[in-house]
Amino acid sequence: MHSAGPMGCIGKPLALMELRCVLAKLITKFDVKPAPGDDGTDLIQKSRDHFTIEPGPLNLCFTPRAATT
C-alpha cells in the first residue's frame, strides 16, 4: 500500500530533493569511511525490522577533501 494520491504527503518530493542535495554535497566535500574498529556488522546485526526498518548504528569518519583548482 502506497501513500499516493490525495492521501500522499505534499512535502515528500521536496524532502527527497533536499536529501539528494545534502548527500551530494557530503560526498563531494568529504571522504567517508568506516570509523576505526567499525566494520559495519552492527548495522546489519542490530537493525530491527518493523513496519519500516530501524537501522543499527553506523559509525563513520568524514575527512574534508583537499580543494582542487
TAHUFEN-V414076 format. One line per field, one symbol per residue. ss: DSSP state (H for helix, E for strand, L for the rest). psi: psi as a letter, one per 30 degrees, with the letter a starting at -180 (. if undefined). A space follows every 10 residues. Layout:
# TAHUFEN-V414076
ss=???
psi=???
This chain:
# TAHUFEN-V414076
ss=LLLLHHHLLL LHHHHHHHHH HHHHHHHHHE EEEELLLLLL HHHHHLLEEL LLEELLLLLE EEEELLLLL
psi=klilbfflkf feeeeeeeee eeeeeefffk kklklkfjgf eeeefgkkjb elkjklkjkl kjkklkkk.
